[in-house]
Amino acid sequence: MKLPAYTLHRRRALGFTLALIPGLSTLAGCAANADGSVRTAPQVKELGRADPGSFFENLVFGPDGALYITDYTRRQVLRYTDKQGLRVHATLEVHPLGIAFDVDGTMLLSCQEKNLFGGGGTMRNANLLYKARPGESLRRWKSIEAAGFLNGIVCMDSRRMLIADSRGGVIWMVHMDSDEVHRFVTHPLLDAADQASLTPAANGLKLHKGYLYVSNTARGIFLRLRVNGRQLGEIEVFAENVRADDFAFSPDGRLFFTTHRDKIFFLEGDNPKEYAGAEAGISGNTALVWGPDGRGPYVITDGGYVAQQWYGGPAAGPARLLQFSA
């Protein structure tokens, strides 16, 4: 595919900072915003948890209505339903990262063979894809040799998936019915400014109202570009000074984002608003999603595992699956 020459558009900066504040309480009520104003904390309940050391990384609702979660450190895919609770769906020989389903119900995982936490894993050697057709077990499908760190995944159309690469400034396109893989978008702003950083660059991907949105955690920006068939628009800096991990759009169209710390935000115009903080028990929040019925958001955490391993944070608590009121 011949890509257009990109012109960079930049919106007004969003000025705020995030702090690492430990907290595992699930109380609901009132809490203070950074400006001292009072907000109503959303209602939250815990749906499931795993012992400290688990790293819930990504989640998605499957075509069966169940919620599927990748546990990076335990090398598992978990499945949650209200009836059965949180159970192990698959145990792998690799560390799963991103997860998505195509329109035919095939599950696709981005994976890393070596553990990031002392096992030889780096931001340059996560290039594996696993998949499972409905009713089949997950199996190793292919590797993208030129990829650095395959991360978030989104279904683009009937048989094509897009995958964020957290190094190299690339979003890959994978055709599910063949071995065809190619660079869908390449741009320096998709990459990290500091190549030695442990922080992912291009991370989460979402399609919303004709745009592809990308969170670049290392740069602290959201990018977007219009996607219209084979015609791609210009790369645009949609928001700055937002250290987002993954993100999702709520049923009313607001962009909510996790921070891998203990706060979750949403964007209201050009203003970030805190949705939930330490009192909600979201230490190490990694991803969130709304259910097909509009309930949510559902949020997963690592319990502070990454903060402990890389940044000298306190002892990690359990990884958790939480359900918030809207």
N, C-alpha and C positions, 0 to 999 in steps of 0.2 A: 504494500500500500504506500503510495506517495503521500507524505505528510506535508501539510502547509507550512510556510514559514511563520513562526510564532511571534506575535507582538505581545509584550507583557503589559497587562493592565494591573494597576494597584489601587486597592481601596484604602480608605482611611484606617490608620492603625487602631487596634484595640488595646488600650493600655491597662493591663492588670497583671498581677503576678500570682503564682500558686505557691503554697507552702506545704511542707510535709509535716502534718500534725497527727500523731497517733490517736486512734480511737476506734473502738469496736462496739459502742453502744447502739442499740436499735430503737431507742426511744423516739417517739414522734412528738412534735409540739412546736415551740418557737425557738428560733436560733437567730443569731446576729449576722448580718452581712458585713463585708469588709468596711463599708462606710458607716457602720453603726446602726443602720436601720434594722428593723425587726422583720423577719420573714417567717412564714409558716412552713415548718419542715414537713415533707411529704410522709405519708404513712408507708411503712415498709415491713415486710415479713421475710424471714429466711425460709427458702424452699429446700435447701440442701447444703452440705458442706463436705470438705475432705480434710484430712489431717494436715497440720502444718508441713510445708514442703511441697504441697501441690501448687501448681501455677496454672489456674484457669486462664486461658489466653484468648479464646474467641468462641462465639456462639452463633447459632442460627436455628430458626424453626424449619423443620423438615416438612416434606409433603404429607407426612402422616400426622402432622400437628404436634409432634414431639419437639422438644428443645434439645439440640445437640451442642455439646461443649467440648473443646479440646483442652486437655490437661497436658501441658508441655513436659513438665518434669516427670510425671508418672507414665508418660507415653501411652495415654489412653484417650479414647473418645467416650464421653459420658452421654447418657440419654435421660431426659427428665419428662415425666408426665405427672399430672395431678394424682392419678390413680396409683402409679407404681413408684413415684418419687424419683430420686436420683440414683441411677444404676450404671454400671460399666457396660458400654455398648461394644467396644473393641479395645484390645490391647495390642500395641504395635511394637516393632523393633526400632522405631524412629520417634523423633519428638515432633508432634503435630503443632502447627501454628494456625494458619487460616483455614476456614471451612466454609463451604457453600454448596448448594444444590443447583443443578441445571433444571431446565423445564421438564425434563423427562424423569426427574427424581434421582439422578446419579449424584452421589456425594463426591466432592473433590476436596482434597487436603493439600496444603503446602506443608512440607516437613523438612526436618534437619536430622542428619544421621548422628552428629556429635552434639553433646550437651553444651550449651553456652556457659554453664556454671561449672567450670573446671574440667570439662570433658573434651576439650579441643574444639568446641564450636566457636565460630566467629561470625562476623557480619558478612563473610565472604563464602560460606560453605553450606548454605541452606538452599538447595536447588532441586529438591525431590518433590514429586507429585504422586499421591496415592488416590485411588478412586474406587468406588463400589457402585455397581448398578443396583437397582432395587432388588432386594432379596439375596444379594451376594455379599461376600465378605470383602473388607477393604484389602486391596493388594497394591503392591508397588507398580506404578504405571510407567513413569518416565522421569528423566532428569532433564533440566534445562541447563546445559553445561555453561552457558555464558551468564547465567544468573548469579547474583550474589546472595541475597537473602529474600526468598519468596515469602510474602506476608499475606496481607488481606486479599480476599477474592470476592468478586461480584459477577453474577450472571448477566451477560450483556443482552443476549437474545437466545433463540431456540437452541443453539448448540455451541455458542462461543462464550468463553469465560475470560475475564480480565483479572490479572494478578499483579499486585504492587510488588516491586522489587525495592527493598530498603537500602540498596546500594547500586550505584550505576546510573541513576536517573531514568529508570525504565518502568513502563507498565507493559506487561506481556499479554498477548492474546493467545489463548489455547483453544483449538478446535477439538471438541470432545469425541468426535467420531473418527478422528484421524490422528496422526502424529504431527500435524502441522502446528508450529509455534512461530510467532514472529513478534517483533517489537511494535506495539500499537502506538505508543507515545514515548518519545525520548526528549528530556529537557533537563538542564542543570538544576532547576529548582526542585526537581523530584529527588535529588541526591542530597547528601549531607555536606555542609560546608567543611566540616572537620572529618576527614576520612578515618581518623583514629578513634573517633567517638564510638562508644558502645550503644548509643541511642539510635533506634531505627529512623531512617528518613521517611520516604513514602511508606505509609503504614496501612491505614484504612481506606477502603474504596466504597463509594455508594453512587448509584444512579438516582437522580431526582429531577423530575420535570425537564428532561432533555439535556441535563448536564451530568458530567462525571465529576464527582467531588473526591478530593484526595487530602488526607491529613499528612503533613510532613512534620513528624514529632521533633526531629533534630533541629529544624529551622524555626519551629514554632509558628507555622503558617498553615492555612487551608488554601488549596488550589482548586480551580475548577476549569473545565472547558466544555463547550457545547458539543454534543455528539448527535449527529443527524445522518444515520446510515453510514456511508463511507466518508462523509465530509466531517472533518474535525474543526472546531473553532479555535480561537486563540486561548492560550494559557492565561489565566487570570488569578492574581492573588486576591482571594475572596476575604480573608481575614488574617491579621498579623498579631503577634504577641499572644498566641494561643497554643500552649504546649499540649496539644491533644494527642491522645493515643488512638483509640478508635472512636467512632461516632455513628449516629443514626438520626434519621428524621422522624419526628413524632407524627401521629396521625393528623395533627393540625399544622404540620409543615415546619415546625421549629427544628433547628439543628442542635442536638444534644451531644456532648462529648465527654468521654472519660479522660482521666489524667494520669492514671497509674499511681496516683497518690491517694488522698482521702477526701477529694472534692469532685463533684460532677457539675458541669456548667451547661447552659444553653445560650445561644445567641438570640438576642432580641434586637433586630435591626443591627446597628453597629455596637451594641452594648452587651457585654457578657453578663449573665445573671447566674448566680449560684443556685443550683437546684437542690443539692444535698451535700452535707458535709460530714465531719467526723462522727457526729452523733448518730448517723445512719449505719455505721459499721462497714464502711466501704474502703477500708485500707487496701491500697493496691488495686483500685478498680481498673479493669482492662478493656471491657467492651460492654455494650448494651444493645438491646433490641426490643421492639414492640411485637406483640403477638398478632397473628392474623385477625383476631377479634378486636384488636385495638387496645387490649390490656397491656399495662407496662408503665415504665420500662422495666425489663428484666436486666439485671446487672450481675456481672461476675467479677471476682477479685482473686488476687494471689495471696491475700492475707498479709501483705507486706514482705513477701519473699524476695522480690527483686531489690527492694530498698535495703533489706538486710544483707543480701549477698554482695551487692555492688557499691552501696553507699554507706555502709556502717550503721544502718538503722536498727531499731530494736528487734527482738526475737519475733519471728513471723507467727501469726495466728493461722487459723484454718482458712483455706480457700472457700469462698462462699458463693452461692447462687441466691440472689435476693429479688424480690418482686416489689416494685414501688407502685403507689397510686400515681395517676397522671398529674 
